[in-house]
Amino acid sequence: MGDIERALREEGVAVGKATVYRTLGLLATAGLVQEHDFGEGFKRYEPLVAQSHHEHLICLSCGKVVEFSSERLERMKALIAEEHGFRHHHHRLEIYGFCRECQMRDAATLQPAHTSHEDPR
């Protein structure tokens, strides 16, 4: 939402938030954008026109979202559906965890527990 407002302002277009939300809802209903709720307190939208299918990795610390595609995952999806006699229509995969940057940042702040290698005798 913030990106859209910013882009419109840069183009000199004055539009209210309610108008943007309504328009995004219509675009989602029409299948032109996909709405994502990653539990951040706001929704994200991404265009679907001429976009290949992809999955998401979501960082629980900083909120970073990484898009990825995997041929292996697509093959597994087909095999799993077939194995259960299921005709696949669509799917969505979101993997929640911690991005490399947050792991490195948090690892740098962790203090290792003090251990003594001395013989207690």
Rosetta silent file (secondary structure, phi, psi, omega in degrees, C-alpha in Angstrom):
SEQUENCE: MGDIERALREEGVAVGKATVYRTLGLLATAGLVQEHDFGEGFKRYEPLVAQSHHEHLICLSCGKVVEFSSERLERMKALIAEEHGFRHHHHRLEIYGFCRECQMRDAATLQPAHTSHEDPR
SCORE:     score description
SCORE:     0.000 S_00000001
   1 L     0.000  -46.786  179.754    0.000    0.000    0.000 S_00000001
   2 H   -59.611  -38.436  179.373    2.757    2.448    0.916 S_00000001
   3 H   -63.740  -40.358 -179.338    4.536    1.793   -2.379 S_00000001
   4 H   -66.970  -47.145  178.817    1.396    2.580   -4.353 S_00000001
   5 H   -58.824  -44.846  179.972    0.713    5.796   -2.448 S_00000001
   6 H   -60.117  -47.537 -178.655    4.330    6.891   -2.888 S_00000001
   7 H   -62.890  -41.266  179.004    4.314    6.163   -6.621 S_00000001
   8 H   -65.121  -43.269  178.272    1.048    8.034   -7.122 S_00000001
   9 H   -60.259  -42.207  179.595    2.309   11.050   -5.167 S_00000001
  10 H   -61.898  -29.414  178.240    5.495   11.098   -7.261 S_00000001
  11 L   -87.561   -0.086  179.383    3.297   11.235  -10.372 S_00000001
  12 L    79.806   19.333 -179.155    1.283   14.088   -8.871 S_00000001
  13 L   -98.543  122.641  177.360   -1.862   11.998   -8.420 S_00000001
  14 L   -97.336  117.119 -179.754   -3.893   12.695   -5.277 S_00000001
  15 L  -143.412  143.100 -179.257   -5.948    9.668   -4.282 S_00000001
  16 L   -79.324  157.194  178.804   -7.353    8.540   -0.935 S_00000001
  17 H   -59.404  -40.744 -178.687   -6.389    5.334    0.843 S_00000001
  18 H   -59.417  -39.232  178.614   -9.956    4.032    0.627 S_00000001
  19 H   -64.603  -42.402  179.194   -9.852    4.343   -3.166 S_00000001
  20 H   -64.053  -45.799  179.438   -6.570    2.441   -3.329 S_00000001
  21 H   -61.288  -44.634  178.740   -7.912   -0.330   -1.050 S_00000001
  22 H   -61.071  -43.626 -179.229  -11.125   -0.646   -3.078 S_00000001
  23 H   -64.155  -42.871  177.919   -9.163   -0.782   -6.319 S_00000001
  24 H   -62.236  -39.197  176.818   -6.796   -3.438   -4.957 S_00000001
  25 H   -61.574  -42.510  177.634   -9.807   -5.483   -3.852 S_00000001
  26 H   -65.067  -41.449  178.684  -11.291   -5.264   -7.347 S_00000001
  27 H   -64.240  -37.773  177.789   -7.961   -6.221   -8.933 S_00000001
  28 H   -66.482  -43.876  178.347   -7.711   -9.241   -6.605 S_00000001
  29 H   -61.215  -37.235  179.993  -11.271  -10.304   -7.457 S_00000001
  30 L   -77.742   -6.629  179.554  -10.462   -9.983  -11.161 S_00000001
  31 L    79.837   19.308 -179.879   -7.374  -12.185  -10.723 S_00000001
  32 L   -94.468  -22.625  174.170   -4.929   -9.449  -11.699 S_00000001
  33 E  -134.334  155.538  175.688   -3.224   -9.212   -8.300 S_00000001
  34 E  -112.394  133.430  179.888   -2.808  -11.689   -5.485 S_00000001
  35 E   -91.773  134.466  177.380   -3.408  -10.628   -1.907 S_00000001
  36 E  -124.757  135.352  173.262   -1.022  -11.927    0.765 S_00000001
  37 L  -122.607  101.979 -177.968   -1.429  -11.689    4.514 S_00000001
  38 L   -93.539   16.926  177.891    1.827  -12.749    6.165 S_00000001
  39 L    75.134   26.084 -177.620    0.599  -11.813    9.661 S_00000001
  40 L   -97.165   -1.854 -176.788    2.379   -8.447    9.718 S_00000001
  41 L    93.442    0.945  175.668   -0.715   -6.359   10.378 S_00000001
  42 L  -149.687  163.201 -179.981   -1.062   -5.319    6.741 S_00000001
  43 L  -101.546  150.270  174.835   -1.657   -6.999    3.393 S_00000001
  44 E  -113.681  148.351  178.901    0.736   -7.210    0.490 S_00000001
  45 E  -127.453  141.175  174.723   -0.328   -7.341   -3.151 S_00000001
  46 E  -135.701  142.583 -178.953    1.583   -8.594   -6.141 S_00000001
  47 E   -67.706  144.318  179.164    0.661   -8.484   -9.825 S_00000001
  48 L  -105.485  -11.036 -177.922   -0.230  -11.779  -11.472 S_00000001
  49 L   -66.761  124.725  176.470   -0.050  -10.677  -15.091 S_00000001
  50 L    55.090   34.653  178.802    2.795  -12.467  -16.904 S_00000001
  51 L  -116.221  133.364  179.177    4.269  -13.687  -13.622 S_00000001
  52 L   -76.703  157.101  179.958    5.427  -17.247  -13.134 S_00000001
  53 L   -64.325  139.965  179.022    4.280  -19.201  -10.108 S_00000001
  54 L  -151.722  166.432 -179.732    6.487  -18.766   -7.070 S_00000001
  55 E  -113.512  178.131 -176.850    6.567  -19.354   -3.328 S_00000001
  56 E  -132.033  139.769  167.901    7.536  -17.129   -0.399 S_00000001
  57 E  -109.185  127.471 -176.206   10.063  -17.169    2.446 S_00000001
  58 E  -121.143  123.673  179.279    9.037  -14.726    5.196 S_00000001
  59 E   -80.138  125.251  179.988   11.430  -13.493    7.896 S_00000001
  60 L   -75.355  -14.290 -178.213    9.760  -13.404   11.306 S_00000001
  61 L   -92.366  -55.488 -174.277   12.255  -10.835   12.548 S_00000001
  62 L  -104.790  -10.108  179.226   12.496   -8.102    9.881 S_00000001
  63 L    85.207    3.187  179.591    9.516   -8.988    7.648 S_00000001
  64 L   -58.679  138.255  176.970   11.637   -9.537    4.528 S_00000001
  65 E  -118.663  124.205  179.206    9.821  -11.568    1.861 S_00000001
  66 E  -111.839  126.319  176.095   11.866  -13.620   -0.603 S_00000001
  67 E   -91.938  139.563  176.952   10.196  -15.040   -3.699 S_00000001
  68 E  -147.292  156.145  174.486   11.509  -18.312   -5.101 S_00000001
  69 L  -122.919  148.028 -179.390   10.623  -20.961   -7.660 S_00000001
  70 L  -145.338  115.990  176.548   11.538  -24.614   -7.470 S_00000001
  71 H   -63.417  -37.496  178.606   11.095  -27.202  -10.188 S_00000001
  72 H   -61.006  -43.144  179.280   11.632  -29.929   -7.575 S_00000001
  73 H   -63.776  -41.537  178.714    8.801  -28.520   -5.487 S_00000001
  74 H   -62.685  -41.608  177.613    6.511  -28.378   -8.527 S_00000001
  75 H   -65.284  -42.284  178.663    7.293  -32.036   -9.337 S_00000001
  76 H   -61.286  -42.018  179.036    6.708  -33.033   -5.701 S_00000001
  77 H   -56.810  -46.748 -179.810    3.371  -31.203   -5.713 S_00000001
  78 H   -64.585  -42.186  179.145    2.238  -33.195   -8.752 S_00000001
  79 H   -64.826  -42.701  179.928    3.435  -36.484   -7.240 S_00000001
  80 H   -63.523  -45.651  178.967    1.724  -35.812   -3.907 S_00000001
  81 H   -60.527  -46.099 -179.750   -1.564  -34.916   -5.604 S_00000001
  82 H   -61.897  -43.672 -178.991   -1.360  -38.027   -7.806 S_00000001
  83 H   -58.345  -31.251 -178.120   -0.490  -40.247   -4.836 S_00000001
  84 L  -102.842   11.468  179.375   -3.692  -39.157   -3.093 S_00000001
  85 L    62.903   35.756 -173.869   -5.879  -39.278   -6.212 S_00000001
  86 L  -111.582  132.838  175.578   -6.210  -35.518   -6.094 S_00000001
  87 L   -92.785  112.598 -175.125   -6.504  -33.231   -9.096 S_00000001
  88 L   -72.460  134.549  175.475   -4.422  -30.166   -8.277 S_00000001
  89 L  -107.680  -55.210  176.566   -5.864  -26.756   -9.079 S_00000001
  90 L  -160.574  168.266  177.421   -3.525  -24.346   -7.305 S_00000001
  91 L  -152.392  168.057  177.022   -1.461  -24.015   -4.157 S_00000001
  92 L  -144.180  131.992  179.594    0.350  -21.482   -2.034 S_00000001
  93 L  -125.311  126.513  176.146    3.454  -22.077    0.071 S_00000001
  94 E  -126.729  122.464  178.734    4.771  -19.677    2.688 S_00000001
  95 E  -108.641  120.146 -178.926    7.817  -20.663    4.734 S_00000001
  96 E   -99.868  137.717  179.786    8.317  -18.654    7.915 S_00000001
  97 E  -176.894 -145.112 -177.010   11.724  -18.386    9.558 S_00000001
  98 L  -128.926  128.383 -178.716   14.693  -16.039    9.846 S_00000001
  99 L   -69.058  164.653 -178.377   16.628  -14.509    6.946 S_00000001
 100 H   -56.673  -43.736 -178.196   20.411  -14.751    6.721 S_00000001
 101 H   -61.781  -44.273  179.919   20.886  -11.124    7.801 S_00000001
 102 H   -68.972  -36.455  176.434   18.785  -11.543   10.951 S_00000001
 103 H   -62.348  -43.916 -179.890   20.506  -14.839   11.777 S_00000001
 104 H   -66.299  -42.400  179.358   23.899  -13.158   11.454 S_00000001
 105 H   -61.562  -46.685 -178.069   22.780  -10.133   13.480 S_00000001
 106 H   -70.085  -35.057  178.459   21.356  -12.279   16.268 S_00000001
 107 H   -64.779  -34.934 -178.955   24.349  -14.638   16.276 S_00000001
 108 H   -69.490  -26.263 -178.628   26.665  -11.650   16.766 S_00000001
 109 H   -91.849  -10.675  179.094   24.743  -10.558   19.870 S_00000001
 110 L   -78.164  135.406  176.933   24.647  -13.980   21.480 S_00000001
 111 L  -100.564  125.701  178.710   27.219  -14.600   24.161 S_00000001
 112 L   -66.128  145.940  177.594   28.459  -18.180   24.341 S_00000001
 113 L   -64.880  139.162 -179.748   28.007  -19.857   27.687 S_00000001
 114 L   -75.097  123.476  176.807   31.272  -19.887   29.687 S_00000001
 115 L  -123.036  143.023 -179.815   32.594  -23.411   29.949 S_00000001
 116 L  -105.404  130.609  177.947   35.637  -24.504   31.812 S_00000001
 117 L  -100.884   12.645 -178.863   37.884  -27.153   30.366 S_00000001
 118 L   -77.160  148.204  176.014   39.928  -27.370   33.538 S_00000001
 119 L   -74.117  121.644 -175.751   40.247  -30.656   35.347 S_00000001
 120 L   -69.682   -2.164 -177.536   38.212  -30.257   38.572 S_00000001
 121 L   -68.438    0.000    0.000   40.727  -32.378   40.609 S_00000001
